[in-house]
């Protein structure tokens, strides 16, 4: 890989492939949300300590004005941290879409405080608070390295501008050199940490996918499909739960062997994915049974999809089944209207509908209300 391509890959995608990075980026929003809440909590305790410390400072006329001003700033920062915690606590279970924006807004307020503390509040001393914040805070957020690097450079430029306006030449030169050193360390360590976090998250996703996927068909396994359907039900998404069974599958195994039966299952799974891949969850329930949650509000639409699936199945599963044996499927369905049924109830109704289909000649679909 060329140096230019390597730089783009690292800075824009955290060392991952673009598609892999997009999957990981979505999975890390929850982590960013939790870290933002925790950082707000830690910073609140820090500012509470600073606020209380002003009551024990030396009481002189010169210090009184500084003490009152500091108390006001600390009180404002405590309120900001409290608001950040409350907003993130309310949003983390509903919407993490803007968590990165919230992170940068919170960081900007913290860096604004650090710049004030290191320049206008202490114009005769080298800055300390800003450099601690510059080094430590970027380690708490997981974002595209390029975006975080640009942000840190902009914050450092603001600090340098404020420092040159308020400090003597000797102290400014010291602040300038320190800023360059801490900026370099912050960017370097942040990029390394983010690459590590992205790769760790990508590996975790792969492990979870392997755990949740059926080895033969590649569909969700029983535990995974139950979890995903329950998430849809919790989100009040309307739809139909289907249990689909391949008719007379035992005879296929008995006549042609289990390897042939596995090939039938694998091909049928592909036909299901081709028909129901949009707005549907598909899993292998076990044996020759498949379970689907189709996010449709009309059973007629489900029927049309099922008929389309049967046509695709006949073309995709082109196996030499003889002796008058035909590959057909039966299905039972139950409807979720958004509020009055849980997963177990839907599963029971769909299973009852499937049983009735089996008793009534097979090779059809039936809805159980």
C-alpha positions as CSV (number, residue, x, y, z in Angstrom):
1,X,0.0,0.0,0.0
2,X,1.3,3.4,-1.0
3,X,2.1,6.0,1.8
4,X,-0.7,8.2,0.5
5,X,-3.2,5.4,0.5
6,X,-2.1,4.3,4.0
7,X,-2.5,7.8,5.3
8,X,-6.0,8.1,3.9
9,X,-6.9,4.7,5.2
10,X,-5.7,5.5,8.7
11,X,-7.0,9.1,9.0
12,X,-10.4,8.6,7.4
13,X,-11.2,5.0,8.2
14,X,-9.2,4.1,11.2
15,X,-7.1,1.5,9.4
16,X,-10.2,-0.5,8.2
17,X,-11.8,-1.0,4.9
18,X,-14.5,1.6,4.1
19,X,-17.4,-0.8,4.4
20,X,-16.1,-2.4,7.5
21,X,-15.4,1.1,9.0
22,X,-19.1,2.1,8.4
23,X,-20.3,-0.9,10.3
24,X,-17.9,-0.3,13.2
25,X,-18.8,3.4,13.3
26,X,-22.4,2.6,13.9
27,X,-21.6,0.1,16.7
28,X,-19.4,2.7,18.5
29,X,-22.0,5.3,19.0
30,X,-23.3,3.6,22.1
31,X,-19.7,3.6,23.5
32,X,-19.3,7.3,22.7
33,X,-22.6,7.9,24.4
34,X,-21.6,6.1,27.6
35,X,-18.2,7.8,27.7
36,X,-19.8,11.3,27.2
37,X,-22.0,10.6,30.2
38,X,-19.1,9.4,32.3
39,X,-16.8,12.3,31.3
40,X,-19.6,14.7,32.2
41,X,-19.8,13.1,35.6
42,X,-16.0,13.2,36.2
43,X,-15.7,16.8,35.1
44,X,-18.6,17.8,37.3
45,X,-16.9,16.4,40.3
46,X,-13.7,18.1,39.3
47,X,-15.4,21.5,39.0
48,X,-17.2,21.0,42.3
49,X,-13.8,20.5,43.9
50,X,-12.5,23.6,42.2
51,X,-15.6,25.6,43.3
52,X,-15.2,24.5,46.9
53,X,-11.4,25.3,46.9
54,X,-12.1,29.0,46.3
55,X,-13.6,29.2,49.8
56,X,-10.2,28.2,51.3
57,X,-8.0,30.6,49.2
58,X,-6.2,33.4,50.9
59,X,-8.6,36.3,51.6
60,X,-7.0,39.5,50.3
61,X,-8.6,42.4,48.4
62,X,-6.6,41.5,45.3
63,X,-7.7,37.8,45.4
64,X,-11.4,38.5,46.2
65,X,-12.2,39.7,42.7
66,X,-10.5,36.6,41.2
67,X,-12.2,34.3,43.7
68,X,-15.7,35.6,42.8
69,X,-15.0,35.4,39.1
70,X,-13.6,31.9,39.5
71,X,-16.7,30.8,41.5
72,X,-18.9,32.0,38.7
73,X,-17.0,30.2,36.0
74,X,-16.9,27.0,38.0
75,X,-20.6,27.2,38.8
76,X,-21.3,27.6,35.0
77,X,-19.1,24.6,34.2
78,X,-20.9,22.5,36.9
79,X,-24.2,23.4,35.2
80,X,-22.8,22.5,31.8
81,X,-21.6,19.1,32.9
82,X,-25.0,18.5,34.6
83,X,-26.9,19.4,31.5
84,X,-24.6,17.2,29.4
85,X,-25.2,14.2,31.7
86,X,-29.0,14.7,31.8
87,X,-29.3,15.1,28.0
88,X,-27.1,12.1,27.3
89,X,-28.9,10.0,29.8
90,X,-32.3,10.8,28.2
91,X,-31.0,10.3,24.6
92,X,-28.8,7.3,24.9
93,X,-31.6,4.8,24.8
94,X,-33.5,6.6,22.0
95,X,-31.1,8.6,19.7
96,X,-27.3,8.4,19.4
97,X,-27.3,10.1,16.1
98,X,-25.9,13.4,17.4
99,X,-23.6,12.0,20.0
100,X,-20.5,13.0,18.1
101,X,-21.8,16.6,17.7
102,X,-22.6,16.6,21.5
103,X,-19.1,15.4,22.2
104,X,-17.4,18.2,20.2
105,X,-19.7,20.8,21.7
106,X,-18.8,19.6,25.2
107,X,-15.1,19.4,24.4
108,X,-15.3,23.0,23.0
109,X,-16.7,24.2,26.3
110,X,-14.1,22.4,28.3
111,X,-11.3,23.7,26.1
112,X,-12.8,27.2,26.3
113,X,-12.6,26.9,30.1
114,X,-9.0,25.6,29.9
115,X,-7.9,28.4,27.6
116,X,-9.5,31.0,30.0
117,X,-7.8,29.4,33.0
118,X,-4.4,29.2,31.3
119,X,-4.4,32.7,29.7
120,X,-6.7,35.4,31.0
121,X,-7.1,34.0,34.5
122,X,-3.3,33.5,34.9
123,X,-1.5,35.7,32.5
124,X,1.8,35.6,34.5
125,X,2.2,31.9,34.7
126,X,2.7,29.1,32.1
127,X,-0.5,27.2,31.3
128,X,-1.1,23.8,32.8
129,X,-4.8,23.1,32.7
130,X,-5.0,23.5,28.9
131,X,-2.2,21.1,28.2
132,X,-3.6,18.4,30.6
133,X,-7.0,18.7,28.7
134,X,-5.3,18.8,25.3
135,X,-3.5,15.5,26.1
136,X,-6.3,13.6,28.0
137,X,-9.7,14.5,26.6
138,X,-9.1,13.2,23.0
139,X,-8.5,9.7,24.5
140,X,-12.1,9.5,25.6
141,X,-13.8,9.9,22.3
142,X,-13.8,7.5,19.3
143,X,-14.1,9.4,16.0
144,X,-12.5,9.6,12.6
145,X,-8.8,10.5,13.3
146,X,-8.8,13.2,10.6
147,X,-11.7,15.0,12.2
148,X,-10.3,14.9,15.7
149,X,-6.8,16.0,14.5
150,X,-8.3,19.0,12.7
151,X,-10.3,19.9,15.8
152,X,-7.2,19.7,18.1
153,X,-5.2,21.9,15.8
154,X,-7.9,24.5,15.7
155,X,-8.2,24.5,19.5
156,X,-4.4,24.8,19.8
157,X,-4.5,27.8,17.4
158,X,-7.1,29.5,19.6
159,X,-5.0,28.9,22.7
160,X,-1.8,30.3,21.0
161,X,-3.8,33.4,19.9
162,X,-5.1,34.0,23.4
163,X,-1.7,33.4,25.0
164,X,0.2,35.8,22.7
165,X,-2.5,38.5,23.6
166,X,-2.2,38.1,27.4
167,X,1.3,36.9,28.3
168,X,4.8,38.2,28.2
169,X,7.2,37.1,25.4
170,X,9.1,34.7,27.6
171,X,6.0,33.0,29.0
172,X,4.3,32.9,25.5
173,X,7.4,31.2,24.0
174,X,7.2,28.6,26.8
175,X,3.5,28.1,26.2
176,X,4.0,27.9,22.4
177,X,6.7,25.1,22.7
178,X,4.6,23.2,25.3
179,X,1.5,23.5,23.0
180,X,3.4,22.0,20.0
181,X,4.8,19.1,22.1
182,X,1.4,18.3,23.7
183,X,-0.4,18.6,20.4
184,X,2.0,16.2,18.8
185,X,1.6,13.7,21.7
186,X,-2.1,14.1,21.8
187,X,-2.6,13.5,18.0
188,X,-0.1,10.6,17.9
189,X,-1.6,8.8,20.9
190,X,-5.2,9.5,19.9
191,X,-4.6,8.1,16.4
192,X,-3.0,5.0,17.8
193,X,-5.7,4.5,20.3
194,X,-8.5,5.0,17.8
195,X,-6.9,2.5,15.3
196,X,-6.8,0.0,18.2
197,X,-10.4,0.7,19.2
198,X,-11.7,0.4,15.6
199,X,-9.9,-2.8,15.0
200,X,-11.1,-4.2,18.3
201,X,-14.7,-3.2,17.5
202,X,-14.4,-4.8,14.0
203,X,-13.1,-8.0,15.5
204,X,-15.9,-8.0,18.1
205,X,-18.5,-7.6,15.3
206,X,-17.0,-10.5,13.4
207,X,-17.1,-12.7,16.4
208,X,-20.7,-11.7,17.1
209,X,-21.7,-12.4,13.5
210,X,-20.1,-15.8,13.6
211,X,-21.9,-16.5,16.9
212,X,-25.3,-15.3,15.6
213,X,-25.2,-17.0,12.2
214,X,-26.3,-20.4,11.2
215,X,-23.4,-22.4,9.9
216,X,-25.3,-24.0,7.0
217,X,-27.4,-21.2,5.6
218,X,-25.7,-18.0,6.9
219,X,-29.1,-16.8,8.3
220,X,-29.7,-15.7,11.9
221,X,-29.7,-18.6,14.2
222,X,-32.6,-19.3,16.6
223,X,-31.3,-17.1,19.5
224,X,-30.3,-14.3,17.2
225,X,-33.5,-14.1,15.3
226,X,-35.5,-14.1,18.6
227,X,-33.3,-11.2,19.8
228,X,-33.7,-9.2,16.6
229,X,-37.5,-9.7,16.4
230,X,-37.9,-8.7,20.1
231,X,-36.0,-5.4,19.3
232,X,-38.5,-4.7,16.5
233,X,-41.4,-5.5,18.8
234,X,-40.0,-3.2,21.5
235,X,-39.7,-0.4,18.9
236,X,-43.4,-1.0,18.0
237,X,-42.7,-1.9,14.4
238,X,-45.7,-3.5,12.8
239,X,-45.3,-6.7,10.9
240,X,-46.0,-10.4,10.4
241,X,-44.1,-13.2,12.1
242,X,-43.9,-16.3,9.8
243,X,-42.8,-19.8,10.5
244,X,-42.0,-21.6,7.2
245,X,-41.5,-25.4,7.0
246,X,-40.3,-27.4,4.0
247,X,-42.9,-30.1,3.4
248,X,-41.9,-33.8,3.7
249,X,-38.3,-32.8,4.3
250,X,-37.7,-36.1,6.2
251,X,-38.5,-38.0,3.1
252,X,-36.0,-36.0,1.2
253,X,-33.3,-36.8,3.7
254,X,-34.3,-40.5,3.8
255,X,-34.3,-40.8,0.0
256,X,-31.3,-38.7,-1.0
257,X,-29.2,-38.4,2.1
258,X,-28.4,-35.6,4.5
259,X,-25.9,-33.9,2.2
260,X,-28.6,-33.5,-0.4
261,X,-31.0,-32.2,2.3
262,X,-28.4,-29.6,3.5
263,X,-28.1,-28.4,-0.1
264,X,-31.8,-28.0,-0.3
265,X,-31.8,-26.0,3.0
266,X,-29.0,-23.8,1.8
267,X,-30.6,-23.1,-1.6
268,X,-34.0,-22.3,0.0
269,X,-32.3,-19.9,2.5
270,X,-30.9,-18.0,-0.5
271,X,-34.3,-17.8,-2.1
272,X,-35.7,-16.4,1.1
273,X,-33.0,-13.7,1.2
274,X,-33.6,-12.8,-2.4
275,X,-37.3,-12.2,-1.8
276,X,-37.5,-10.9,1.8
277,X,-34.1,-9.1,2.2
278,X,-35.7,-5.6,2.3
279,X,-37.3,-4.7,5.7
280,X,-37.3,-8.3,6.9
281,X,-35.6,-10.4,9.4
282,X,-34.8,-14.0,8.3
283,X,-33.5,-16.9,10.5
284,X,-33.3,-20.6,10.6
285,X,-35.4,-21.8,13.5
286,X,-34.1,-25.3,13.4
287,X,-34.1,-28.4,11.1
288,X,-36.2,-27.5,8.0
289,X,-38.0,-24.6,9.7
290,X,-37.4,-20.9,9.0
291,X,-38.7,-17.9,10.8
292,X,-39.3,-14.4,9.3
293,X,-40.4,-11.1,10.6
294,X,-41.8,-9.1,7.6
295,X,-42.3,-5.4,8.3
296,X,-45.5,-5.0,6.3
297,X,-48.9,-3.8,7.4
298,X,-50.9,-5.8,4.9
299,X,-51.2,-9.6,4.7
300,X,-51.9,-9.3,0.9
301,X,-48.4,-7.9,0.5
302,X,-47.0,-10.8,2.5
303,X,-49.0,-13.3,0.2
304,X,-47.6,-11.6,-2.9
305,X,-44.0,-11.9,-1.5
306,X,-44.7,-15.5,-0.5
307,X,-45.9,-16.4,-4.0
308,X,-42.9,-14.6,-5.5
309,X,-40.7,-16.6,-3.2
310,X,-42.2,-19.9,-4.3
311,X,-41.5,-19.0,-7.9
312,X,-37.9,-18.1,-7.1
313,X,-37.6,-21.3,-5.0
314,X,-38.7,-23.4,-8.0
315,X,-36.0,-21.9,-10.2
316,X,-33.2,-21.8,-7.6
317,X,-33.7,-25.2,-6.1
318,X,-33.4,-27.2,-9.4
319,X,-32.6,-30.6,-7.8
320,X,-33.5,-33.9,-9.5
321,X,-36.2,-35.0,-7.1
322,X,-37.9,-38.1,-8.6
323,X,-40.6,-40.6,-7.6
324,X,-43.3,-37.9,-7.8
325,X,-41.8,-36.0,-4.9
326,X,-42.1,-32.2,-5.2
327,X,-40.5,-29.6,-3.0
328,X,-43.2,-27.5,-1.4
329,X,-43.4,-25.3,1.7
330,X,-46.0,-24.4,4.3
331,X,-46.2,-21.3,6.4
332,X,-48.1,-20.0,9.4
333,X,-48.3,-16.3,10.2
334,X,-49.3,-14.0,13.1
335,X,-49.7,-10.2,13.0
336,X,-48.1,-7.7,15.4
337,X,-50.1,-4.5,15.4
338,X,-47.6,-2.6,17.6
339,X,-48.8,-3.1,21.2
340,X,-50.8,-6.1,22.4
341,X,-48.6,-9.2,21.6
342,X,-45.1,-10.3,22.6
343,X,-42.7,-12.6,20.8
344,X,-43.9,-15.8,22.6
345,X,-47.5,-15.1,21.7
346,X,-46.7,-14.4,18.1
347,X,-44.6,-17.5,17.9
348,X,-47.4,-19.6,19.3
349,X,-50.0,-18.2,16.9
350,X,-47.8,-18.7,13.9
351,X,-47.0,-22.3,15.0
352,X,-50.8,-23.0,15.4
353,X,-51.4,-21.6,11.9
354,X,-48.6,-23.8,10.5
355,X,-50.1,-26.9,12.3
356,X,-53.5,-26.2,10.7
357,X,-51.8,-25.8,7.2
358,X,-50.1,-29.2,7.7
359,X,-53.4,-30.8,8.7
360,X,-55.1,-29.2,5.7
361,X,-52.9,-30.6,2.9
362,X,-49.7,-28.4,3.3
363,X,-48.3,-26.2,0.5
364,X,-50.0,-23.0,1.6
365,X,-49.8,-20.0,4.0
366,X,-52.3,-19.1,6.7
367,X,-52.8,-16.2,9.1
368,X,-53.8,-16.8,12.7
369,X,-55.5,-14.0,14.5
